[in-house]
Amino acid sequence: MRVEMEESDYLRGEDDGGVRSGSRIGDAAKAVGGDWRDNAAEFGKAAGELVVEFGKGVRDIVKQSLVSDDSYVVRKVIPLVERVGNRLSFMNEYLPEDRDPWHSWLVILFVSVLAIAVLSASNRGGNYAPFVKKVRIHPPTASLVLLPDGRRMAYQEQGVPAERARFTLFCQHSFLSSRLAGIPGIKSAILTEFGVRLISYDLPGFGESDPHPSRNLESSAIDMALLANALNVNEKFWVIGVSAGSMHTWAALRHLPDRVAGAAMFAPFLNPYEPSMTKEERHMTWSKWTSRRKFLYFIARKFPSLLGYFYRRSFLSGNHGRIDKLLSFSAGQKDKAVIESLWFREFWERDVEESIRQGRVEPFIEEAALQVSSWGFRISDLKMRKKQHWKGILHWLKSAYRQEEDELTGFLGPIHIWQGMEDRIVPPSMTDFTARTLPEAIVHKLPYDGHFTFFYFCDECHKQAFIALFGIPKGPLGISTSKGTHLTAAAEKLENVDNEEEETGIGKETIN
């Protein structure tokens, strides 16, 4: 009996011991896990307390060193803030009467900053992008002449045909332009009224004209003479230059004095580095230009090859842009009104597209370099003067038998210049220099006009210029005055019909 009891006690005790040992292991595991969590929590609390204490210390330091009444910041900033607050105190009338102005304006400032941040983030995250008009290359439309050196020269004709023309007028376009510019907006009725045959052409490398391997202003004049020969212009012709295109008009007067009957120039450009300019004339010229335009002139004079970098990122980038941005000038109020108009943008964009159709940067670099380099002649060379004869025994013997007549050199024909006094592209000081150098030139000063307001799309201005050049209109050759008047009226009626067709989308294509 005792043995059984002992065995049962042994078995019971063994079982109790097993249970107790297992529960002790579980309690130990729980204790270890609980201690790790408790340690992490205590460490976080301690770190938080340290950060709080550190922040309080920083706050106390800031208060003592920056925000105290005798600190430098308070002594300098608080009076300024009070003065600004006093000047803006009138705005407190728009606040609620029961609110502290300081608190109200702080809330308004915070909300404004938050709204601007949200709008900026939404714009960056959206697909919004400003509209950029792409350059479009049009099919070829020019008439072509093959020059003796194998180059093709593109041109267009307006006005009366060759056999009926009283006057032949060659027009040279300006920088970043083409033959399509001609006389901007000239009506065929006005050309018919004066019997004018207008010929405009692309400079080498511009539009549809082939580039010239080594062009200068003398070669430009030779090209004009070759074009006149190819078009059977046997009599003297007139030349007209606009802005920088006048550079080629000056060259024609210098190198073709016997073939040019007269010249008309609108805001004629001169080399801004011309040494004959006075200090005041040079200062008045450069002061009208923007810093970027001055910089580009400097690059064109010293490092012309670098211009390609700027041109490929502006008008050769494939995108259209504003004329004042592409040509780097600051327009006056009247010029700004013109260049922002729809009709001018259409004309300008179409002209630029034709000018850059070849996609070559070299012609534009050459043109810019010609503007600021030596022209090979000076404007004073065109001045009329007595021809200097060689003094010697032979001259004395000739004068003993016959009396020599005085011969004049220079350009003997009329030169008319129209200059807007508010022009910021070709400053009036350039025309003042021309008038001082060439007293024979007839200068028409336009006190209230800029660069674009007189010559561009102005029927009355075109008539005034033609009257100054050609006198009273007589119509084409072979037509009496009365018949010429009827022809002018018929041409105007036909042009009105064409304009109506263009407005309704029927008929010939407009300039875009």
Residue pairs with C-beta under 8 A, 6 or more apart in sequence:
65 71
66 72
66 73
66 74
67 73
67 74
68 74
89 101
92 101
95 101
95 104
95 105
96 104
132 319
132 320
133 319
133 320
133 349
134 318
134 319
134 320
135 318
135 319
135 320
135 352
135 353
135 356
136 353
136 512
137 353
137 357
138 350
138 353
138 354
138 357
140 208
141 156
142 154
142 155
142 156
142 179
142 202
142 207
142 208
143 154
143 155
143 156
143 157
144 152
144 153
144 154
144 155
144 208
145 152
145 153
145 155
145 226
145 227
145 230
145 231
146 152
146 153
146 230
147 153
147 223
147 226
147 230
148 226
151 204
151 209
151 210
151 211
151 212
152 208
152 209
152 210
153 201
153 202
153 204
153 209
153 210
153 223
153 226
153 227
154 179
154 201
154 202
154 207
154 208
154 209
155 179
155 199
155 200
155 201
155 202
155 227
155 231
156 179
156 180
156 182
156 199
156 200
156 201
157 197
157 198
157 199
158 182
158 186
158 188
158 191
158 197
158 198
158 200
159 165
159 188
159 191
159 192
159 196
159 197
159 198
160 191
160 192
160 195
160 196
160 197
160 476
161 197
162 168
162 197
162 231
162 232
162 233
163 477
164 195
164 476
164 477
164 478
164 479
165 195
165 196
165 197
165 476
165 477
166 194
166 195
166 196
166 470
166 474
166 476
166 477
167 194
167 195
167 196
167 197
167 237
167 238
167 261
167 469
167 470
168 196
168 197
168 199
168 228
168 233
168 235
168 237
168 238
169 196
169 197
169 198
169 199
169 237
169 238
169 239
169 240
170 199
170 200
170 201
170 224
170 227
170 228
170 237
170 238
170 239
170 240
170 252
171 181
171 182
171 183
171 198
171 199
171 200
171 201
171 239
171 240
171 241
171 242
171 245
172 200
172 201
172 203
172 224
172 239
172 240
172 241
172 242
172 245
172 246
172 248
172 249
172 252
173 179
173 181
173 182
173 200
173 202
173 203
173 206
173 242
173 245
173 355
174 181
174 242
174 243
174 244
174 245
174 269
175 243
175 244
175 245
175 327
175 364
175 367
175 368
175 371
176 315
176 326
176 327
176 352
176 355
176 356
176 364
177 206
177 245
177 351
177 352
177 355
178 202
178 206
178 207
178 351
178 354
178 355
179 200
179 201
179 202
179 207
179 354
180 200
180 207
180 350
180 351
180 354
180 511
181 200
181 242
181 351
182 198
182 200
183 198
183 240
183 455
183 462
184 347
184 455
184 456
184 457
185 347
185 456
185 457
185 458
185 459
185 462
186 198
186 462
187 459
187 462
187 492
187 495
188 491
188 495
189 488
189 491
189 492
189 495
190 459
190 462
190 463
190 466
191 197
191 198
192 475
192 476
192 484
192 487
192 488
192 491
193 473
193 475
193 484
193 488
193 491
194 466
194 470
194 473
194 474
194 475
195 473
195 474
195 475
195 476
195 477
195 484
196 466
196 470
199 227
199 231
199 233
201 209
201 224
201 227
202 208
202 209
203 209
203 220
203 248
203 363
203 367
204 210
204 211
204 212
204 215
204 223
204 363
205 211
205 212
205 358
205 360
205 362
205 363
205 364
205 366
206 355
206 358
206 363
207 354
207 355
207 357
207 358
208 357
211 358
211 360
211 362
211 363
212 219
212 223
215 366
216 370
216 376
217 247
217 248
217 250
217 251
217 254
217 255
217 370
217 375
217 376
217 377
218 251
218 255
218 376
220 248
220 251
220 252
221 248
221 251
221 252
221 254
221 255
221 256
222 255
224 239
224 248
224 252
224 256
225 256
225 259
228 237
228 259
235 261
236 259
236 260
236 261
237 259
237 260
237 261
238 260
238 261
238 262
238 263
238 264
238 469
239 249
239 252
239 253
239 260
239 262
239 263
239 264
240 249
240 263
240 264
240 265
240 266
241 247
241 248
241 249
241 250
241 263
241 264
241 265
241 266
241 268
242 265
242 266
242 267
242 455
243 266
243 267
243 268
243 269
243 425
243 426
243 451
244 269
244 367
244 371
244 426
245 269
246 265
246 266
246 267
246 268
246 269
247 269
247 370
247 371
247 375
249 263
249 265
249 268
250 268
250 375
250 377
250 379
250 382
251 375
251 377
252 260
252 263
253 260
253 263
253 382
253 411
253 413
253 415
254 377
254 381
254 382
254 411
257 410
257 411
257 412
257 413
260 411
260 413
261 413
262 413
262 414
262 415
262 416
262 469
263 411
263 413
263 414
263 415
263 416
264 416
264 417
264 418
264 465
264 468
264 469
265 415
265 416
265 417
265 418
266 417
266 418
266 419
266 454
266 455
267 418
267 419
267 420
267 423
267 425
267 426
267 431
267 451
267 455
268 417
268 419
268 426
268 430
268 431
268 434
269 371
269 426
269 430
270 379
270 430
270 433
270 434
271 371
271 372
271 373
271 374
271 375
272 282
272 285
272 286
272 297
272 372
272 430
273 301
273 372
274 378
274 379
274 433
276 378
276 379
276 380
276 433
276 437
277 285
277 433
278 433
281 429
281 430
281 432
281 433
284 427
284 428
284 429
284 432
285 427
285 429
285 430
286 294
287 427
288 424
288 427
288 429
289 297
289 329
289 424
289 427
290 328
290 329
290 330
292 328
293 327
293 328
293 329
296 307
296 310
296 328
296 368
297 371
297 372
299 306
299 307
299 310
300 307
300 365
300 368
300 369
300 371
300 372
301 369
301 372
301 373
304 365
304 368
304 369
305 365
307 361
307 364
307 365
307 368
308 361
308 365
311 361
311 364
311 365
312 361
314 321
314 325
314 326
315 321
315 326
315 352
315 356
316 356
316 359
316 361
316 364
320 349
320 352
322 339
323 339
323 348
324 330
324 331
324 336
324 339
326 352
327 425
329 424
329 425
330 424
331 339
331 424
331 450
331 451
332 422
332 423
332 424
332 450
334 422
334 448
334 449
334 450
334 453
335 422
335 423
335 424
335 450
335 451
335 452
335 453
338 344
338 450
338 452
338 453
338 456
339 345
339 348
339 452
343 457
344 452
344 456
344 457
346 510
346 511
346 512
347 456
347 457
347 511
349 512
350 511
350 512
351 511
379 433
379 434
379 437
379 438
380 437
380 438
381 410
382 410
382 411
382 415
382 438
383 410
383 437
383 438
383 439
383 440
384 408
384 409
384 410
384 411
384 412
384 440
385 408
385 409
385 410
386 406
386 407
386 408
386 409
387 406
387 407
387 408
387 409
389 395
389 404
398 404
414 442
414 469
415 438
415 440
415 441
415 442
416 441
416 442
416 444
416 465
416 468
416 469
417 431
417 434
417 435
417 441
417 442
417 443
417 444
418 444
418 446
418 454
418 455
418 465
419 426
419 428
419 431
419 443
419 444
419 445
419 446
420 428
420 446
420 449
420 450
420 451
420 453
420 454
421 428
421 445
421 446
421 447
421 448
421 449
422 448
422 449
422 450
423 449
423 450
423 451
424 450
424 451
425 451
426 451
428 445
431 443
431 445
434 441
434 443
435 441
435 443
442 468
444 468
446 454
454 461
455 461
466 473
467 473
473 484
473 488
474 481
474 484
475 481
475 483
475 484
475 485
475 487
475 488
476 484
476 487
479 487
498 507
498 508
501 507
501 508
502 508
502 510
